[in-house]
């Protein structure tokens, strides 16, 4: 467990020097008692040297950089011992960042509140690592299940300044809309939706196959919320109480088999 007064060592990597200095200034002005900047780098070659020298707890990493982007860089140096917070001006990488188990994904221009939330997530994750390390010899099946659940039962959805953390089970469906996706979900006893950059395939890979099923080229549904199947000239499924979605002909029978096999629906 980290002591209450622990100060984490971090490195900032961004090809724009002003962006590095801006983030460093935020840390010094608002979070001086939580983070210490060990150094800054403007490309991944510099980052390699700085990370080896300083052994940081976390790296605040820009995604789009010349010669090598953040994802290629992390793949090249894997496995690594530091946590990652992505910092970028682009929102289309959110799903990929989530798959890499990043601590957080900050959009420029930076919000002090969002930076603070990211730092708290960073502390929480490092505390979990300490806890598991201290008890590694006594790690039971139950504790492993708790860890897996903590890592994989929620998703962070972001649309401009709107951020929603949603449990997988509360998602009703995901709809493809050109180069964007629409996620419809339950939040505080009401139905909400958010539109983000991305492809339906990204979310098909990300969401649990135990209860999500692709019913159409444009729709991925949570089968926990299937209320009715309509077989007519056009096959359709009723999700929750309000959404009537098309089911493609070739996916209709596999959908029925999936629903029955997993006890989601009985005709």
C-alpha positions in Angstrom: 0.0 0.0 0.0 1.3 3.5 -0.9 1.8 5.7 2.1 -0.6 8.7 2.3 2.2 11.1 1.5 3.6 9.1 -1.4 4.7 11.2 -4.4 4.7 9.4 -7.7 7.5 9.8 -10.2 6.3 10.6 -13.7 7.6 11.3 -17.2 5.9 13.4 -19.8 6.3 12.5 -23.5 5.0 14.9 -26.2 6.5 16.0 -29.4 5.3 19.6 -28.7 7.5 21.2 -26.1 4.8 23.7 -25.0 2.5 20.8 -24.3 5.1 19.2 -22.1 5.6 22.5 -20.2 1.9 23.0 -19.9 1.3 19.6 -18.3 4.3 20.1 -16.0 2.9 23.4 -14.9 -0.4 21.8 -14.1 1.3 19.2 -12.0 3.4 21.8 -10.2 0.5 24.2 -9.6 -2.2 21.8 -8.6 -0.7 18.4 -7.8 2.8 19.1 -6.4 2.1 16.9 -3.4 1.2 13.9 -5.5 3.5 13.9 -8.6 7.1 14.7 -9.3 8.2 15.2 -13.0 11.4 13.2 -13.5 11.8 14.6 -17.0 10.2 15.4 -20.4 10.9 13.9 -23.9 9.8 15.1 -27.3 10.0 11.7 -29.1 10.2 8.0 -28.3 14.0 7.8 -28.7 14.4 10.4 -26.0 11.7 8.7 -23.9 13.6 5.4 -24.0 16.6 7.0 -22.4 14.7 9.0 -19.9 12.5 6.0 -18.8 15.6 3.7 -18.4 17.3 6.4 -16.4 14.4 7.5 -14.1 12.3 4.3 -13.8 9.0 6.3 -13.5 5.8 5.1 -11.9 3.9 6.4 -14.8 4.3 8.0 -18.2 1.9 10.7 -19.5 2.2 9.9 -23.2 1.0 11.8 -26.3 -0.3 9.4 -29.0 0.5 11.1 -32.3 4.2 11.7 -32.6 6.6 11.8 -35.6 8.4 8.6 -36.6 6.6 6.4 -34.0 3.2 6.8 -32.4 2.5 5.8 -28.8 0.9 2.4 -29.6 3.8 1.3 -31.7 6.2 2.5 -29.1 4.5 0.6 -26.2 4.3 -2.6 -28.4 8.0 -2.3 -29.1 9.1 -2.0 -25.4 6.6 -4.4 -23.9 6.5 -5.6 -21.2 7.1 -2.4 -19.2 6.8 -1.6 -15.5 5.2 1.8 -15.6 1.5 2.9 -15.9 0.3 4.9 -18.9 -1.9 7.9 -19.1 -2.6 8.9 -22.7 -2.7 12.6 -23.5 -4.0 13.5 -27.0 -6.0 16.0 -29.1 -7.8 13.2 -30.8 -10.7 11.1 -29.5 -10.6 8.3 -32.0 -8.0 6.3 -30.1 -10.1 5.8 -26.9 -11.1 2.2 -27.6 -7.5 1.1 -28.4 -6.3 2.9 -25.3 -8.8 1.0 -23.2 -7.7 -2.3 -24.7 -4.2 -1.5 -23.5 -5.5 -1.1 -20.0 -4.3 2.5 -19.8 -5.0 4.3 -16.6 -6.8 7.1 -18.4 -7.2 9.0 -21.7 -7.0 12.8 -21.4 -8.1 15.0 -24.2 -6.4 18.3 -25.0 -7.1 21.1 -24.1 -6.7 19.6 -20.6 -9.2 20.1 -17.8 -7.7 20.4 -14.3 -10.6 18.3 -13.0 -9.9 15.5 -15.5 -6.2 15.5 -14.8 -7.0 15.2 -11.1 -9.3 12.2 -11.7 -6.6 10.6 -13.8 -4.1 11.0 -11.0 -6.5 9.4 -8.5 -7.0 6.5 -10.9 -3.2 6.2 -11.1 -2.9 6.0 -7.3 -5.7 3.5 -7.1 -4.1 1.2 -9.8 -0.6 1.4 -8.2 -2.1 0.6 -4.8 -3.7 -2.5 -6.3 -0.4 -3.6 -7.7 1.3 -3.1 -4.3 -1.5 -5.1 -2.6 -1.2 -8.0 -5.0 2.6 -7.9 -4.8 2.6 -8.0 -1.0 0.3 -10.9 -1.0 1.6 -12.7 -4.1 2.3 -15.9 -2.3 -1.2 -16.0 -0.9 -3.0 -14.9 -4.1 -6.2 -17.0 -4.2 -8.6 -17.8 -7.0 -11.0 -15.4 -5.4 -8.6 -12.5 -5.3 -7.7 -13.2 -9.0 -11.4 -13.0 -9.9 -11.7 -9.7 -8.1 -8.8 -8.3 -10.0 -10.2 -9.5 -13.3 -13.6 -8.0 -12.5 -12.1 -4.7 -11.6 -10.2 -4.6 -14.9 -13.0 -5.6 -17.2 -16.6 -4.8 -16.1 -16.8 -1.1 -17.0 -16.0 1.1 -20.0 -15.3 4.8 -20.2 -17.3 6.6 -22.9 -16.3 10.1 -23.9 -18.0 12.7 -26.2 -16.2 16.1 -26.1 -16.7 17.3 -22.5 -19.0 14.4 -21.5 -17.5 11.4 -19.8 -19.6 8.4 -18.7 -18.3 5.3 -16.9 -20.7 2.6 -17.7 -21.0 -1.0 -16.5 -21.0 -3.5 -19.4 -24.3 -4.9 -18.3 -26.0 -1.5 -18.5 -25.3 -1.0 -22.2 -28.3 -1.7 -24.3 -26.8 -1.7 -27.8 -24.1 -0.1 -29.9 -25.0 1.3 -33.4 -22.6 2.0 -36.2 -23.2 5.5 -37.8 -20.6 5.9 -40.6 -17.3 6.6 -38.9 -19.0 7.1 -35.5 -20.7 4.8 -33.1 -23.7 5.4 -30.9 -23.8 3.7 -27.5 -27.2 3.5 -25.8 -27.1 2.7 -22.1 -28.8 2.8 -18.7 -27.7 5.5 -16.3 -29.3 6.6 -13.1 -32.6 4.8 -13.9 -32.8 6.5 -17.3 -31.8 5.8 -20.9 -28.8 7.8 -22.2 -26.7 7.8 -25.3 -23.4 9.0 -26.4 -21.8 9.3 -29.9 -18.1 8.8 -30.4 -15.5 8.1 -33.1 -14.8 4.5 -33.7 -16.0 1.3 -35.5 -18.5 -1.3 -34.4 -15.8 -4.0 -34.8 -13.7 -2.2 -32.1 -16.6 -2.6 -29.6 -17.4 -6.1 -30.7 -13.8 -7.1 -29.7 -14.0 -5.1 -26.5 -17.3 -6.0 -25.0 -17.9 -9.4 -23.4 -18.8 -12.2 -25.8 -20.8 -13.9 -23.1 -23.7 -11.5 -23.6 -23.0 -9.2 -26.6 -24.0 -10.4 -30.0 -23.7 -8.8 -33.5 -27.2 -8.9 -35.0 -26.6 -6.7 -38.1 -23.7 -4.9 -39.8 -24.8 -1.8 -37.9 -25.9 -3.2 -34.5 -24.3 -5.0 -31.5 -26.8 -5.8 -28.8 -26.6 -6.8 -25.1 -28.7 -9.9 -25.0 -29.5 -9.4 -21.3 -32.0 -6.7 -22.5 -33.7 -8.7 -25.2 -37.5 -8.5 -24.6 -38.9 -9.9 -27.8 -38.0 -11.4 -31.2 -40.2 -10.6 -34.2 -40.0 -12.9 -37.2 -41.8 -11.3 -40.1 -40.9 -10.1 -43.5 -38.1 -8.3 -41.7 -36.6 -9.9 -38.6 -36.4 -7.6 -35.6 -35.5 -7.6 -31.9 -36.9 -5.5 -29.1 -34.3 -4.2 -26.7 -35.4 -2.9 -23.3 -38.8 -1.5 -23.9 -38.3 1.1 -26.5 -35.8 0.0 -29.2 -36.8 -2.1 -32.3 -33.7 -3.1 -34.1 -33.2 -5.1 -37.4 -31.7 -8.5 -37.4 -30.0 -9.6 -40.7 -31.3 -12.8 -42.2 -28.0 -14.7 -41.9 -27.7 -13.7 -38.2 -31.3 -14.5 -37.2 -30.8 -18.3 -36.5 -27.4 -17.8 -34.8 -29.0 -15.2 -32.6 -31.8 -17.5 -31.5 -29.3 -20.2 -30.8 -27.2 -17.8 -28.7 -30.1 -16.6 -26.7 -31.5 -20.0 -26.0 -28.1 -21.5 -25.2 -27.4 -18.8 -22.6 -30.9 -18.6 -21.2 -31.5 -15.0 -22.3 -34.7 -15.6 -24.1 -37.3 -18.4 -24.6 -40.0 -18.2 -27.3 
